[in-house]
Amino acid sequence: MSSLLESGSVVHAQQRGSFHIDLLTVTILDHLDEQSVISLDTLMSLMPQYTWNQVFHCVDQLTRCKKIVLRRHRFEYMLFSPHFVA
């Protein structure tokens, strides 16, 4: 399981598919654990089993909980691990 997930509260969805969203959360955090920085488009291509809306909703929740950092770079959105040092 991701080390980012262990540091603090876990993001839980307030809807029917909470297990699915929790698995998605862990998957996103694991990808960021491995790469530190990843574009939203690349993340989407690594997880074709999820819709864009599912991924973006999860990314939004993780950003609001300060588990990840989301920044726009030109025409792309980049996700950063909160431990990433630029």
N, C-alpha and C positions, 0 to 999 in steps of 0.2 A: 504494500500500500504506500501511497505517496507520503513523503516526509512533510510536505506542505500541508497535507490534510491533518496530520497529527498535531500541528501547532495551533491550537485554539479550537473554536467550535466548528462543527461540520455544517455545511450548507445543506439544508433539507428543503425540498420543494413542498409547497402547500397544495398539492394537487394529487390526483389519482395515481400518476406514474412515478411516485417518489422513489421506488427502488431503481427504476430506469434512470432517473435524474441523478441519483446518488452514484450509480455506476458511471454515468457520463462525467460527473464531477471528478471522480477518482481518475478516469481516463485522461481528462484534460490536465489535471495536476501532474499525472505521471509523465505526460508528454513534455510539460514545462520543466519537470524535474530533470529529464534527460537532456533537454536542449537549452534551457534558460530563456531563450527568446524564440518565438515562433509567430508567423503571420497567421491571421484568422483564416485566410484562404488555404494555407498549408495544413492547418489543423483540420479544416473541413475535408480536405482530400485524404487525410489519414483516418477519418472516421465516416465512411460513406453510409454506414447503417443509421446515422442520425440526420435529421433535417437541419437546415440552416437555422430555423427558428429555435429548435431544441438547444443547439450549440450556443447560439447567441444569448438565449435566456440564461443558460448556465454561466457563460462568461460574464454576463451582466451581474448575476448574483455573486460570483466570486470576486468581481471587481468591487462591488459595494461592501463586501466583507473584508476587503483588503488582503485577500488570498493571492491575487494576481494584480498586475498593473496593465491597463489597456491604454495604448497611445496610438494616435494616427500619425503615420509617416507618409507624406504625399498622398497617394491614392490607396494606401493599404493600412489596415489596422494590425498593430503588432501587440502580442501578449508577452509580458515579461514576468519572470519569477520575481517575487518581492526581494529576493536575496541577490538579484542581478546587480552588479556594479558596472556602470558605464565607463 
